[in-house]
Amino acid sequence: MATKNIEILPIYYDYVLDTDYPVYILVGGRNSGKTHFMGQELTTRLNNCKDYKCLIVEDVETNINEGVKTNIIERIDDFGLSSIFHDTKQPAKISHKINNNIALFKGYHSDKQQKRVKSLNGITAAWYEEAENITYEQFKALRMQLRGGEPEDRILYLTMNPINQDGFINRYFFKQKPDEVLEKFEDGRPKVFVKNIEVELEDDDKVIIPCMIIVTTYRDNPYLTKMQIADIEELKYTDRDMYEMLANGKFVKPEGTLIKKLQRFSLSKLDLSQSDKLTALVDTASSGSDSATLGIYAKYGDNRHYLVEAYKDDRDADIVIPIMASIINKYEPQMVYVEENHEGLYFESELKKKTKGTIHVRKFRSTENKHEKILSQSGRMKVDFYVRDDAEDEYNDFIIEVLDYNKDPKENEHDDCIDNIAMYFKHADRNSWIFA
């Protein structure tokens, strides 16, 4: 097997790979590298450890975010190990073909889900992704569940954005004095530190567990592009709270709507034949409460993007697809991109049949955390993006949902429409599609 050169962020090499703690809490915002590193960490352990069964949970009511699983699959590919791993969609898991180690993916939102997770036997390690809202009881339950494999491999990993000021993690680990500080931010706040926690056992006994806490920002990631850095530094002027979170690792409490107003244009005054590019983007519904969305975007120059048509529908695919095909045929975009999630393959296949032969339909994969993706593109939505002032109700309903989107993700009942716009800016305008 050829040697692979795997880049590990130095801060994680020093304080995770080169240490031995039963709990690691990785706190950081977008592009801090924490999720990418966790994919590397679990790939290594799945390949090298004995009798290793890793549980990956997330605070979701339905399927765990596909991006979490995809991240590990992509890291396995980085290591050149794809041939010895097997990916199963139902139930969601990744298996090692030689040593039989496995990674299981489970939702961890409802009491019913948590009881099902608690019933799993032989768990060696657990990773709680997006653990902003974890409680002490959940922390204790996950840590105490680690009874499988080798004792030194029994590790609880928590990864999160610093957004829940009132949560257990901030209250216990950040607002109380650490037991040992290893690195500090310039303003004196602990950046890498150890904090012990006393966990009560079922037999009224207690155990002291040392926890390693690592706070990273985009500045800890030397592999970012200039564009990725610019996206965050722009927030200094457009969203100061978000900048403090991403640039300085501070816990912030986002409040209010993300976008107050959007620039307007009249379609009747826009010559679409003069646009540099006409693109359609389809995002299919990923759960029962979601809507499938269609956005058709016209680009003029480097920084003018017009939402020519917008449509959302929560009905069955067989109803929605012909309507979307009709809209696409009306505007004849050069490309139609369909996100590969759940019904994405079906949408792609049917839209190819129902749209004109000159229109190219292609699926793509978006693996980012949805809220972080929306936040990262909100600056461009405010500056470079235009919506119609002469549209009908369906288009206006789409825009109303966009303007209702809250900085606090827990306040959002729907995020499908603004996610469509975020994916357009994140992927379509940068020619960086992850094609399936």
C-alpha positions in Angstrom: 0.0 0.0 0.0 1.4 3.4 -0.9 2.4 5.8 1.9 -0.1 8.6 2.5 0.8 12.1 3.7 -2.0 13.0 6.1 -2.1 16.6 7.4 -3.2 16.9 11.0 -3.9 20.3 12.6 -1.0 20.9 15.0 -3.2 21.8 18.0 -5.1 18.5 17.7 -1.9 16.5 17.2 -0.4 18.0 20.4 -3.5 17.8 22.6 -5.4 14.8 21.3 -3.1 12.4 19.5 -0.3 13.0 21.9 -2.4 12.8 25.1 -4.5 10.3 26.9 -7.8 11.6 28.3 -11.2 9.9 28.7 -13.0 12.9 27.5 -12.2 15.4 24.7 -14.3 18.5 24.2 -13.5 20.3 20.9 -15.1 23.7 20.7 -14.9 25.8 17.5 -16.8 27.4 14.7 -16.7 27.1 11.0 -13.3 26.1 9.5 -11.8 25.5 12.9 -11.0 22.0 11.7 -12.7 20.0 14.6 -15.1 17.9 12.5 -12.4 17.1 9.8 -10.0 16.0 12.6 -12.7 13.8 14.2 -13.0 12.0 10.8 -9.2 11.4 10.9 -9.2 10.3 14.5 -12.0 7.8 14.0 -10.6 6.5 10.8 -7.3 5.7 12.6 -9.0 4.0 15.5 -11.4 2.0 13.3 -8.4 0.7 11.4 -6.0 0.1 14.3 -7.9 -0.6 17.5 -9.1 -4.0 18.7 -12.8 -4.8 19.2 -13.6 -1.1 18.5 -17.3 0.0 18.3 -17.8 3.7 18.0 -21.2 5.4 18.5 -21.8 8.7 16.7 -24.8 10.6 17.8 -26.4 14.0 17.0 -29.3 16.0 18.4 -31.7 15.2 15.5 -35.2 13.7 15.4 -34.8 11.8 12.2 -31.7 10.6 10.4 -28.3 11.9 11.6 -26.8 14.6 9.3 -25.4 12.9 6.2 -22.4 15.2 6.4 -21.2 13.5 9.6 -21.0 10.1 8.0 -19.7 11.4 4.7 -16.9 13.2 6.6 -15.6 9.9 7.9 -16.0 8.2 4.5 -14.0 10.9 2.9 -11.2 10.7 5.6 -11.1 6.9 5.0 -10.5 7.7 1.3 -7.8 10.2 2.3 -6.0 7.4 4.1 -6.3 5.1 1.1 -8.4 2.6 3.0 -11.7 2.7 1.1 -11.2 -0.9 -0.1 -11.3 -2.3 3.4 -14.3 -0.4 4.7 -18.0 -0.9 3.9 -20.7 1.8 4.1 -24.3 0.7 5.0 -27.2 3.2 4.7 -29.8 1.2 6.7 -28.9 0.9 9.4 -26.4 3.7 9.1 -22.9 2.3 9.9 -19.4 2.0 8.6 -17.7 -1.4 8.9 -14.1 -2.5 8.7 -14.0 -5.7 6.5 -10.9 -7.2 8.2 -11.0 -6.4 11.9 -14.9 -6.1 12.1 -14.7 -2.7 13.9 -17.8 -0.5 13.3 -19.1 3.0 13.6 -22.8 3.4 14.3 -24.8 6.6 13.6 -27.8 7.4 15.7 -30.2 10.3 16.4 -30.1 11.5 20.0 -32.9 14.0 20.4 -35.9 12.3 21.9 -36.2 10.3 25.1 -37.1 7.3 22.9 -33.9 7.7 20.8 -31.7 8.1 23.9 -33.2 4.9 25.4 -32.5 3.0 22.2 -28.9 4.3 22.2 -28.5 3.3 25.9 -29.5 -0.3 25.0 -26.6 -0.7 22.7 -23.9 -3.0 24.1 -20.2 -3.2 23.6 -19.7 0.5 22.8 -16.0 1.5 23.0 -16.1 5.2 22.2 -18.8 7.9 21.5 -18.8 11.1 19.5 -21.5 13.6 20.1 -21.5 15.9 17.1 -23.0 19.4 17.5 -23.3 18.8 21.2 -24.1 22.4 22.1 -27.2 21.4 24.0 -25.9 18.3 25.8 -27.0 18.0 29.4 -25.1 16.6 32.4 -27.3 13.6 32.4 -26.5 12.9 28.7 -22.8 13.5 29.3 -22.9 11.0 32.2 -25.0 8.4 30.3 -22.7 8.4 27.2 -19.5 8.3 29.3 -20.8 5.4 31.5 -21.9 3.5 28.4 -18.3 3.0 27.2 -17.6 -0.6 28.3 -16.5 -2.3 25.1 -13.1 -2.8 23.6 -9.8 -2.0 25.3 -10.0 0.3 28.3 -7.5 2.9 26.8 -9.8 3.3 23.8 -12.9 4.2 25.9 -13.2 7.9 25.0 -16.1 10.3 24.8 -15.7 13.1 22.2 -17.9 16.2 22.1 -17.7 18.7 19.3 -19.7 21.9 19.2 -19.9 25.5 18.2 -19.6 28.0 21.0 -23.2 29.2 20.8 -25.1 28.0 23.8 -24.2 30.4 26.7 -26.7 28.8 29.0 -25.7 25.2 28.2 -24.0 22.6 30.5 -20.7 22.8 28.7 -20.3 26.6 29.0 -21.6 26.7 32.6 -19.4 24.0 33.9 -16.2 23.9 31.8 -15.9 27.6 30.8 -17.5 29.6 33.6 -15.7 27.7 36.3 -11.9 27.7 37.0 -10.0 25.1 35.1 -7.7 22.6 36.8 -4.8 23.2 34.4 -4.3 25.7 31.6 -2.1 24.7 28.7 -2.7 27.5 26.3 -4.4 30.9 26.4 -5.9 33.4 24.0 -4.3 36.8 23.7 -6.9 38.2 26.1 -6.0 35.7 28.8 -9.0 33.3 28.3 -8.1 29.6 28.5 -7.7 28.1 25.0 -6.5 24.6 25.9 -7.2 23.4 29.4 -8.1 20.5 31.6 -11.1 20.4 33.9 -12.1 17.6 36.1 -15.7 16.6 36.5 -17.3 14.4 39.3 -19.7 11.9 37.8 -22.2 10.1 40.1 -22.6 6.4 39.4 -25.7 4.3 39.8 -24.5 2.7 43.1 -24.1 6.2 44.7 -20.4 6.0 44.1 -18.5 8.8 42.4 -15.7 9.0 39.9 -13.5 11.9 38.9 -13.0 12.2 35.1 -10.4 14.6 33.7 -11.5 16.3 30.5 -9.4 18.0 27.9 -11.0 21.1 26.4 -9.6 22.5 23.1 -11.0 25.8 21.7 -10.0 26.4 18.0 -10.7 29.1 15.5 -10.0 29.5 11.8 -6.6 30.9 12.8 -5.6 27.4 14.0 -6.2 26.0 10.5 -3.3 26.7 8.2 -4.9 24.9 5.3 -7.7 27.4 4.6 -7.9 29.2 1.3 -7.9 33.0 1.1 -11.6 32.9 0.2 -12.5 30.9 3.3 -10.5 33.3 5.5 -12.2 36.3 3.8 -15.7 34.9 4.4 -15.0 34.9 8.2 -13.1 38.2 8.3 -16.0 39.9 6.5 -18.2 39.1 9.5 -16.3 41.7 11.4 -18.4 44.3 9.6 -21.6 42.4 8.9 -22.1 40.2 12.1 -19.9 41.1 15.0 -21.3 38.3 17.3 -20.6 35.7 14.7 -17.1 37.1 14.2 -16.3 36.9 17.9 -17.4 33.2 17.8 -15.5 32.2 14.7 -12.4 34.4 15.1 -12.0 34.5 18.9 -13.7 31.3 20.1 -16.2 33.2 22.3 -19.5 31.8 23.4 -22.2 34.0 21.9 -25.9 33.9 22.0 -27.2 34.7 18.5 -30.4 36.7 18.5 -32.8 38.0 16.0 -33.3 37.4 12.3 -30.1 36.8 10.3 -31.1 39.0 7.3 -33.1 42.2 7.9 -33.7 43.1 4.2 -32.8 42.1 0.7 -32.1 44.2 -2.3 -34.9 44.2 -4.9 -35.2 44.1 -8.7 -37.9 43.9 -11.3 -37.8 40.8 -13.6 -39.4 42.8 -16.4 -36.4 45.1 -16.5 -33.8 42.2 -16.5 -32.5 40.9 -19.8 -31.8 37.2 -19.0 -30.2 36.7 -22.4 -27.4 39.0 -21.3 -26.6 37.0 -18.1 -23.3 35.4 -17.7 -24.8 32.2 -16.3 -28.3 30.9 -15.6 -28.3 28.2 -12.9 -31.1 26.1 -11.2 -30.6 24.5 -7.9 -32.9 21.8 -6.4 -32.8 20.7 -2.8 -35.1 17.8 -2.0 -36.9 17.3 1.3 -34.8 15.3 3.8 -37.6 14.7 6.3 -41.3 14.8 6.6 -41.4 18.5 7.8 -39.1 19.8 5.0 -40.0 21.2 1.7 -38.3 20.6 -1.6 -37.0 23.9 -3.1 -36.1 25.2 -6.5 -34.1 28.4 -7.1 -33.2 29.8 -10.5 -30.3 32.2 -10.4 -29.0 34.7 -13.0 -25.4 35.9 -12.6 -24.1 39.2 -14.1 -20.5 40.0 -13.6 -18.7 38.9 -10.4 -21.0 40.1 -7.7 -24.6 40.5 -9.0 -26.9 37.5 -8.4 -30.6 37.6 -9.1 -33.2 35.1 -7.9 -35.2 34.9 -11.0 -37.7 32.2 -9.8 -38.2 30.4 -6.5 -40.5 27.6 -5.5 -41.0 25.4 -2.4 -43.4 22.5 -2.0 -43.8 19.9 0.8 -45.9 17.5 -1.2 -44.8 14.1 -2.6 -42.0 14.0 -5.2 -44.3 12.8 -7.9 -46.3 16.0 -7.6 -43.4 18.3 -7.1 -41.1 17.1 -9.9 -43.4 17.9 -12.9 -44.0 21.4 -11.5 -40.3 22.0 -11.1 -39.6 20.6 -14.5 -42.1 23.1 -16.0 -40.4 26.1 -14.3 -37.0 24.9 -15.4 -38.1 24.5 -19.0 -39.6 28.0 -18.9 -36.3 29.6 -18.0 -33.9 27.1 -19.7 -30.9 27.4 -17.3 -27.7 25.9 -18.6 -27.3 23.7 -15.6 -29.6 22.2 -13.0 -28.0 20.9 -9.8 -29.8 18.5 -7.6 -28.5 17.8 -4.1 -27.9 14.2 -3.4 -29.9 13.6 -0.3 -32.6 11.0 0.3 -34.8 11.6 -2.8 -32.1 13.4 -4.7 -31.3 10.5 -7.1 -35.0 10.1 -8.0 -35.3 13.9 -8.6 -32.2 13.8 -10.8 -33.5 10.9 -12.8 -37.0 12.3 -13.3 -35.8 15.9 -14.1 -33.5 14.5 -16.8 -36.6 12.9 -18.4 -38.9 15.9 -18.1 -36.6 18.9 -19.0 -35.4 20.0 -22.4 -32.5 18.2 -24.0 -30.3 21.3 -23.9 -30.6 21.5 -20.1 -28.0 19.6 -18.2 -29.1 18.0 -14.9 -26.5 16.8 -12.4 -26.5 15.7 -8.8 -24.1 17.1 -6.2 -23.2 16.5 -2.6 -23.3 19.1 0.1 -21.8 17.8 3.4 -21.5 21.0 5.4 -23.4 21.7 8.6 -26.5 23.5 7.3 -26.6 26.4 9.9 -22.9 27.1 9.5 -23.2 27.1 5.7 -26.1 29.6 5.9 -24.1 31.8 8.3 -21.1 31.7 6.1 -23.0 32.9 3.0 -25.2 35.5 4.7 -22.8 38.3 4.0 -23.1 37.7 0.2 -26.9 37.4 0.5 -26.9 40.9 2.0 -24.5 42.5 -0.5 -24.5 40.6 -3.8 -28.0 39.1 -3.9 -31.3 40.5 -5.4 -34.8 39.3 -5.1 -37.9 40.3 -7.2 -40.3 43.0 -6.3 -42.8 41.9 -9.0 -43.3 38.2 -8.1 -46.4 36.2 -7.2 -47.3 34.5 -3.9 -45.2 31.3 -4.2 -42.0 33.3 -4.8 -42.9 35.8 -2.0 -43.6 32.9 0.5 -40.1 31.6 -0.3 -38.6 35.1 0.5 -40.6 35.4 3.7 -39.1 32.2 5.0 -35.6 33.5 4.1 -36.2 36.7 6.0 -37.6 34.8 9.0 -34.5 32.8 9.5 -33.1 33.3 13.0 -29.4 33.5 14.0 -30.3 31.0 16.8 -30.8 27.7 14.9 -33.2 26.4 17.7 -35.6 29.2 16.8 -36.0 28.0 13.2 -38.9 25.9 12.2 -37.9 25.9 8.5 -34.6 26.5 6.8 -35.1 25.0 3.3 -35.4 28.2 1.3 -32.4 30.1 2.7 -30.4 26.8 2.5 -31.1 26.7 -1.3 -29.6 30.2 -1.6 -26.6 29.3 0.6 -25.8 26.2 -1.5 -25.9 28.4 -4.6 -23.3 30.8 -3.2 -21.3 28.1 -1.5 -21.0 25.8 -4.5 -22.5 26.9 -7.8 -20.9 30.3 -7.9 -17.4 29.0 -7.0 -17.2 26.0 -9.3 -16.4 23.8 -6.3 -19.1 21.2 -6.6 -18.6 17.9 -4.9 -20.2 15.7 -7.5 -21.5 12.3 -6.7 
